[in-house]
Amino acid sequence: MPTRLPATADAVILGGGVMGASTAYHLCKAGIQKVVLLEREPFFGTGATGRCAGGIRYQFNTEINIRLSQISLPMLDALEEETGISALIRKCGYLFVLTREIDVEHFQKTVELQNRLGVSTEWLDSQEVRKLAQPCFFEDALAGCINREDGLADPHSVVSAYINAAKRLGASCVTECNVTGIEMDGEHIAAVQTNQGSVSTRIVVNACGPWSQKPASWVGLELPVKPLRRQWLVTEGITAIPESFPFVIDFAQSLYFHSEGPGILTGMSNPHERFGEDQSIDPLWEENHIEKAIQRMPLLGATGIKARQAGLYEVTPDAHPIVGKTPVDGFYVVTGFSGHGFMHGPVCGMLLSELISEGHTKSLDISELELDRFENSQLNREYNVI
Ligand SMILES: Cc1cc2nc3c(=O)[nH]c(=O)nc-3n(C[C@H](O)[C@H](O)[C@H](O)COP(=O)(O)OP(=O)(O)OC[C@H]3O[C@@H](n4cnc5c(N)ncnc54)[C@H](O)[C@@H]3O)c2cc1C
């Protein structure tokens, strides 16, 4: 039986991807009574979350992103204990391969910072990189780094885990519910309008991912979050891939490979892609991607394509998310993860629930992720974005 839209709520969350699902669960867990989660598609997790490559990592170049991972990745480890559904984690390690001097300089500093914060990333010379990357070829590798605790998890399992657990705690999770507007009562939020009717509430969380600009505009806010297409493909089975094959990233080309079932999942970011909501596969970019992928991993030339996927990153000017309060009373945002939001879904849902239920975050100071940072011209950009 589909869940009906309640008439009132203590908090309404817009968007049922990993952010919305995690926020709904953590709000219920924090004791908020009437939590309502609205998703316009027939199923939860079919936006960016369901199209993502599933990578989870500690290797970032800003302290805030590393700290988010330090809380979020253990939450994924504990997901089954917490909710009854496993995140299906595979700790294959992320191997960044560096072929440009400038990246070597950046990553050396990054690894130092990670180590200082207690993250056990290892610096590698070119020979070690070549050995670990096989059957990829990197004659031009200058150096690299690996963190063996990085790896992969399953986005659909994580979303189901949080949705099911939120429902058990009393949340109303409604699909095929397109949010069309927000009603204000002076300076306060009064209700959320949808194709199924309206729900009165004082608190709204905008977790609409690549589509989060529009709900913000309904309350008069300009959110610097833009949708940007990214795509990947999975090959047919390849027998020569060692079980230890890590998540390999050719950083200079934004080209990556990891095992996916019996095949290889590979993606490559198009630096000329324009902002927009097109989620179809770009066949010309795929051709270019395959050519570059075969140069690195010649084995791919002898195999077919089994599946392909395109989706949207939700990109901010500094490649950091926007999480927290806004100038509009009762309107919160959790968006703008710029290509690495799946792995930070658990912690960000929890942080938002702390903010809403207690007025401040206690697990981590996230004031630097607030919307008002864009008024400042000195943004601290995350370099380690693929
Ligand atoms: C190709 C690709 C690869 C990626 N790889 C990784 C990776 O390896 N690791 C990683 O951590 N991250 C990765 N990401 C990024 C990650 O997927 C996102 O950062 C994350 O999933 C964002 O989650 P979200 O819940 O904010 O957004 P979404 O999952 O997009 O959820 C937003 C939801 O809001 C709904 N919605 C929008 N408007 C409305 C409305 N008006 N009414 C009701 N519902 C609405 C949408 O239907 C959608 O379901 C990748 C992304 C892509 C596209």
The ligand as an SDF file (V2000), in Angstrom:
LIG
                    3D

 53 58  0  0  0  0  0  0  0  0999 V2000
   28.1420    9.0070  -12.3240 C   0  0  0  0  0  0  0  0  0  0  0  0
   28.2810    9.3340  -10.8720 C   0  0  0  0  0  0  0  0  0  0  0  0
   29.2380    8.6970  -10.1000 C   0  0  0  0  0  0  0  0  0  0  0  0
   29.3750    9.0080   -8.7370 C   0  0  0  0  0  0  0  0  0  0  0  0
   30.2770    8.3010   -7.9950 N   0  0  0  0  0  0  0  0  0  0  0  0
   30.3340    8.5170   -6.6500 C   0  0  0  0  0  0  0  0  0  0  0  0
   31.1900    7.7160   -5.8470 C   0  0  0  0  0  0  0  0  0  0  0  0
   31.8940    6.8280   -6.3300 O   0  0  0  0  0  0  0  0  0  0  0  0
   31.1930    7.9510   -4.5000 N   0  0  0  0  0  0  0  0  0  0  0  0
   30.4250    8.9210   -3.9300 C   0  0  0  0  0  0  0  0  0  0  0  0
   30.4870    9.0950   -2.7120 O   0  0  0  0  0  0  0  0  0  0  0  0
   29.6150    9.6980   -4.6870 N   0  0  0  0  0  0  0  0  0  0  0  0
   29.5460    9.5190   -6.0170 C   0  0  0  0  0  0  0  0  0  0  0  0
   28.7160   10.2790   -6.7910 N   0  0  0  0  0  0  0  0  0  0  0  0
   28.0070   11.4030   -6.1590 C   0  0  0  0  0  0  0  0  0  0  0  0
   26.8010   10.9180   -5.3860 C   0  0  0  0  0  0  0  0  0  0  0  0
   26.0380   10.0780   -6.1890 O   0  0  0  0  0  0  0  0  0  0  0  0
   25.9520   12.1200   -4.9380 C   0  0  0  0  0  0  0  0  0  0  0  0
   26.7640   13.1110   -4.3380 O   0  0  0  0  0  0  0  0  0  0  0  0
   24.9060   11.6850   -3.9050 C   0  0  0  0  0  0  0  0  0  0  0  0
   24.2610   10.5250   -4.3360 O   0  0  0  0  0  0  0  0  0  0  0  0
   23.8980   12.8100   -3.7020 C   0  0  0  0  0  0  0  0  0  0  0  0
   22.8250   12.2880   -2.9530 O   0  0  0  0  0  0  0  0  0  0  0  0
   21.5120   13.1600   -2.7830 P   0  0  0  0  0  0  0  0  0  0  0  0
   20.6020   12.3900   -1.9140 O   0  0  0  0  0  0  0  0  0  0  0  0
   21.8940   14.5410   -2.3850 O   0  0  0  0  0  0  0  0  0  0  0  0
   20.9430   13.3120   -4.2760 O   0  0  0  0  0  0  0  0  0  0  0  0
   20.0120   12.3300   -5.1230 P   0  0  0  0  0  0  0  0  0  0  0  0
   20.3850   10.9110   -4.9440 O   0  0  0  0  0  0  0  0  0  0  0  0
   19.9850   12.8540   -6.5210 O   0  0  0  0  0  0  0  0  0  0  0  0
   18.6090   12.5170   -4.4550 O   0  0  0  0  0  0  0  0  0  0  0  0
   17.8350   13.6790   -4.6810 C   0  0  0  0  0  0  0  0  0  0  0  0
   16.4110   13.2090   -4.8850 C   0  0  0  0  0  0  0  0  0  0  0  0
   15.5530   14.3320   -4.9040 O   0  0  0  0  0  0  0  0  0  0  0  0
   14.4760   14.0060   -5.7330 C   0  0  0  0  0  0  0  0  0  0  0  0
   13.8010   15.2660   -6.1180 N   0  0  0  0  0  0  0  0  0  0  0  0
   14.3180   16.2870   -6.8230 C   0  0  0  0  0  0  0  0  0  0  0  0
   13.4020   17.2630   -6.9600 N   0  0  0  0  0  0  0  0  0  0  0  0
   12.2850   16.8510   -6.3120 C   0  0  0  0  0  0  0  0  0  0  0  0
   11.0010   17.4120   -6.0890 C   0  0  0  0  0  0  0  0  0  0  0  0
   10.6650   18.6000   -6.5940 N   0  0  0  0  0  0  0  0  0  0  0  0
   10.0980   16.7070   -5.3760 N   0  0  0  0  0  0  0  0  0  0  0  0
   10.4100   15.4790   -4.8610 C   0  0  0  0  0  0  0  0  0  0  0  0
   11.6080   14.8920   -5.0490 N   0  0  0  0  0  0  0  0  0  0  0  0
   12.5400   15.5730   -5.7510 C   0  0  0  0  0  0  0  0  0  0  0  0
   15.1300   13.3070   -6.9060 C   0  0  0  0  0  0  0  0  0  0  0  0
   14.2100   12.5310   -7.6350 O   0  0  0  0  0  0  0  0  0  0  0  0
   16.2010   12.4860   -6.2040 C   0  0  0  0  0  0  0  0  0  0  0  0
   15.7860   11.1650   -5.9400 O   0  0  0  0  0  0  0  0  0  0  0  0
   28.5450   10.0040   -8.1420 C   0  0  0  0  0  0  0  0  0  0  0  0
   27.5800   10.6410   -8.9110 C   0  0  0  0  0  0  0  0  0  0  0  0
   27.4260   10.3160  -10.2490 C   0  0  0  0  0  0  0  0  0  0  0  0
   26.3630   11.0140  -11.0600 C   0  0  0  0  0  0  0  0  0  0  0  0
  1  2  1  0
  2  3  1  0
  2 52  2  0
  3  4  2  0
  4  5  1  0
  4 50  1  0
  5  6  2  0
  6  7  1  0
  6 13  1  0
  7  8  2  0
  7  9  1  0
  9 10  1  0
 10 11  2  0
 10 12  1  0
 12 13  2  0
 13 14  1  0
 14 15  1  0
 14 50  1  0
 15 16  1  0
 16 17  1  0
 16 18  1  0
 18 19  1  0
 18 20  1  0
 20 21  1  0
 20 22  1  0
 22 23  1  0
 23 24  1  0
 24 25  2  0
 24 26  1  0
 24 27  1  0
 27 28  1  0
 28 29  2  0
 28 30  1  0
 28 31  1  0
 31 32  1  0
 32 33  1  0
 33 34  1  0
 33 48  1  0
 34 35  1  0
 35 36  1  0
 35 46  1  0
 36 37  1  0
 36 45  1  0
 37 38  2  0
 38 39  1  0
 39 40  1  0
 39 45  2  0
 40 41  1  0
 40 42  2  0
 42 43  1  0
 43 44  2  0
 44 45  1  0
 46 47  1  0
 46 48  1  0
 48 49  1  0
 50 51  2  0
 51 52  1  0
 52 53  1  0
M  END
$$$$
